[in-house]
Amino acid sequence: MFPGVSPREMNKAMRKLGIKQEEIDAEMVIIKTPGKDLVIKNPQVSRVNMMGQETFQVAGSIEEIEKDAKAEISEEDISTVIDQTHCGKEEVIEALEKSNGNLAEAILRLQSR
C-alpha cells in the first residue's frame, strides 16, 4: 500500500487508528443499477470498519450486463402469480413488469400492499 512500509507495520498502525479490515471470501459481486448490472468475477473483497463506518473495497474483473427494457412475461408466470396472490390479471402484469419478470419479487410486492 505504502512504499517502504511492511504489511505488519501497516496492520499495527491501522489498529492504533481503530481501523479493522477483514477479507471476505466472495465468488462474485453483483451491483444492480436501473440500466445495467455490474458483475465482478473473482473478486477480492475487503470489509473495512473505521470508527463504526463500514465500507467495502472490491477489486476484480468487471462485466457490464445491460438490462432488457422489458422482460418477457408468459401466461404461465401470470397464472402462477395470480394463484399465489389472488390478485387480478392487470395488477399481476404490472407487478411482474415492475419486478422485471421476477416471480418471487412480484408475489412479495403484491402480498405486502
N, C-alpha and C positions, 0 to 999 in steps of 0.2 A: 504494500500500500504506500508506504513512505520509504524512499531510498535510505539505506543505512540503518533502518530500524527492524530488529528481528521480530518475528511474529509473537514470540514470548513477551518481549518488551511492550509490544502493541497491546496485547491482551491485558497486561498488568496496568497500563495507562488507561485503558477502557474501563476496567473495573474501578479504578480510582475515581473516574468521572461518572460512575453509575450507569455505564452502558453495558447491556447484556446482549450478546449475539448468539443465536442458535441456528445451526444449519438444519434445513428441512429436506428430507429425502423425498423429493417430488418426481413424478414421472412425466407430468405435463401440467402446464399452467394455461388457462383459457381466460382471456379478458374479453368480455362481451360489450360491444358498443352498439348503438342503434343501427348503424350501417354495415358493420363487419365484426368478425370475431378475430382476435389475435391469439394464435395458438403458438405457445412456446414449448418446443420439444427439447428433451434432455436438459431441463433447466437446472441451474444452480440457484437455490433459493435460501436466503438468509432472513431470519426474523430478528430485528434489532429493536430493543426496548431501551429508550433513552429517557430517563426521568418520567416513566409512565406513558410516554408516547411510543406506540408501536408502529413500526414501518417494516415493509418487506422490500428486499432487494432481489431482483430476478434477472438472470442472465441466461442466454441460450439462443438457439436458432429459432427465428420468428417466421411464422407463415400467416399471411393475411387471408382470411376467407370472407368473401363478400356474401352478404345475406340476400336471399331471394326477396324480391319486392313483395310477393305474396306466396305463401305456402299453398300447395295443392291440398284441398280438403276433400276427402272421399265421403260418400254417403255412409259407408261403414263407420267412419270416425264420428260423423254426426249422430248416427244411431247409438253408438256406444256412449257418447256424452249425454244424449237425451235419456238413455236408460239409467245412467248413474245420477243424473241431477233432476230429472222430471221437469225440465225446462222446455220452452218452445223452440222450434227449429231455428227461427231467426235469431233468437237470443244465443243459441248454441253456436251458430255460424259466426256471430260477432265475437264471442269469447274465443273461438278457435283462431279467428283472424288476428285478434289481439295477442294471442299466445303463440303466433307463428306456426300453428298446426300442432302444437304440443298438447296432447290429450290430457295428461295429468294436470298441467297448468290451467287448462281451460276448465276442467272439473273443479279444481280448487277455487278458481276465480268465481265460478257460479255458485259454489256452496258457501263462500264467505260473504256474500252480499246479503 
